[in-house]
Amino acid sequence: MRSHVMLAALAALSLLLPGPLSADEPAVLDVTAFANPDGTYGFNVTVTHRDEGWSHYADKWEVIGGSDNRVLGTRTLYHPHVDEQPFTRTLSHVEVPIGVTQVTVRAYCNTTGVGARTFTVTLPPRK
């Protein structure tokens, strides 16, 4: 009886923990934003996904923002990262509209589409 109570408690707790809804979905773990001297922004983004090879891998991430949540920049991932998990890639010189103070990064898989675990970051002041 005690083991059933423990299993039920662990199952309930797991619903509260952040994470992707599916092991097949990519998840954005961390984002660092930096201001460039030309008024644009750059982003270092850490993604995890259970890449299996060319037939199933995280293939891009996007920076979205503004009142309409439009795509401000896209970083294409040109190959699977089977043996490099999680991995970090950079996208530089993203034009962010004046007045936008936060952006969200979302990652995609070439078979399942957009992942549920995104990451929102506050932008540093422009240079």
C-alpha positions as CSV (number, residue, x, y, z in Angstrom):
1,M,0.0,0.0,0.0
2,R,2.8,2.4,0.9
3,S,4.5,1.9,-2.5
4,H,1.2,2.9,-4.3
5,V,1.0,6.1,-2.3
6,M,4.6,6.9,-3.1
7,L,4.1,6.2,-6.8
8,A,1.0,8.4,-6.8
9,A,2.9,11.2,-5.0
10,L,5.8,11.0,-7.5
11,A,3.4,11.0,-10.5
12,A,1.7,14.1,-9.1
13,L,5.0,15.8,-8.5
14,S,6.2,15.1,-12.0
15,L,3.3,17.1,-13.4
16,L,4.7,20.2,-11.6
17,L,8.2,19.9,-12.9
18,P,9.2,22.0,-15.9
19,G,10.2,20.0,-19.0
20,P,9.2,19.0,-22.5
21,L,5.8,17.3,-22.9
22,S,7.4,14.6,-24.9
23,A,10.9,13.2,-25.0
24,D,10.8,13.7,-28.8
25,E,10.3,17.5,-28.4
26,P,13.2,19.9,-28.4
27,A,13.5,22.0,-25.3
28,V,15.3,25.4,-24.8
29,L,17.2,25.2,-21.6
30,D,19.0,28.6,-21.4
31,V,19.3,31.8,-23.3
32,T,21.8,34.6,-22.9
33,A,21.1,37.9,-24.8
34,F,23.8,40.5,-25.6
35,A,23.6,43.9,-27.1
36,N,25.8,44.6,-30.1
37,P,27.3,48.1,-30.9
38,D,25.2,48.4,-34.0
39,G,21.9,48.3,-32.0
40,T,21.1,44.7,-32.8
41,Y,21.1,41.7,-30.3
42,G,22.8,38.4,-30.2
43,F,21.6,35.2,-28.5
44,N,23.5,32.2,-27.1
45,V,20.9,29.4,-26.9
46,T,21.2,26.0,-25.3
47,V,18.9,23.3,-26.6
48,T,18.4,19.7,-25.7
49,H,16.7,17.0,-27.9
50,R,17.1,13.3,-28.3
51,D,18.6,13.6,-31.8
52,E,18.7,10.2,-33.5
53,G,20.4,11.2,-36.8
54,W,19.3,12.8,-40.0
55,S,15.8,11.4,-39.8
56,H,15.0,13.0,-36.4
57,Y,16.9,16.0,-35.0
58,A,16.4,19.5,-33.7
59,D,16.7,21.6,-36.9
60,K,16.2,25.2,-35.8
61,W,15.4,27.7,-33.1
62,E,13.6,31.0,-33.4
63,V,13.7,34.3,-31.5
64,I,10.1,35.7,-31.3
65,G,8.9,39.0,-29.8
66,G,6.9,42.2,-30.1
67,S,3.2,42.6,-29.5
68,D,2.5,40.2,-32.3
69,N,5.1,37.6,-31.3
70,R,6.6,37.7,-34.8
71,V,9.8,35.8,-35.7
72,L,12.7,38.2,-35.3
73,G,15.5,35.7,-36.1
74,T,16.0,32.1,-36.9
75,R,19.1,29.9,-36.3
76,T,19.1,26.9,-38.6
77,L,20.8,23.8,-37.2
78,Y,22.3,22.1,-40.2
79,H,23.1,18.7,-38.7
80,P,22.0,16.3,-35.9
81,H,23.7,16.6,-32.5
82,V,23.5,13.0,-31.5
83,D,26.7,13.0,-29.3
84,E,26.5,16.6,-28.2
85,Q,23.6,17.1,-25.7
86,P,22.7,19.7,-24.7
87,F,24.3,22.0,-27.2
88,T,24.7,25.8,-27.5
89,R,24.6,27.9,-30.6
90,T,24.7,31.6,-31.3
91,L,22.7,33.9,-33.5
92,S,24.1,37.4,-33.9
93,H,22.7,40.7,-35.3
94,V,19.0,40.2,-34.7
95,E,17.0,43.3,-35.2
96,V,14.6,43.8,-32.3
97,P,12.0,46.6,-32.5
98,I,12.5,49.6,-30.2
99,G,10.4,49.1,-27.0
100,V,10.6,45.3,-27.0
101,T,12.2,44.4,-23.6
102,Q,11.8,40.6,-23.7
103,V,11.9,37.9,-26.3
104,T,11.1,34.2,-26.3
105,V,13.1,31.4,-27.9
106,R,11.5,28.2,-29.2
107,A,13.1,25.2,-30.8
108,Y,11.9,22.9,-33.5
109,C,12.4,19.2,-34.5
110,N,12.4,18.2,-38.1
111,T,9.7,15.6,-37.4
112,T,7.5,16.8,-34.5
113,G,7.7,20.6,-35.0
114,V,7.9,23.2,-32.3
115,G,8.8,22.1,-28.7
116,A,6.6,23.1,-25.8
117,R,9.5,24.2,-23.5
118,T,10.5,27.8,-24.5
119,F,12.7,30.3,-22.7
120,T,11.9,34.0,-22.2
121,V,14.8,36.4,-21.6
122,T,14.9,40.1,-20.7
123,L,17.1,42.1,-23.1
124,P,20.0,44.1,-21.8
125,P,20.1,47.9,-22.6
126,R,21.0,48.7,-26.2
127,K,24.6,49.9,-26.8
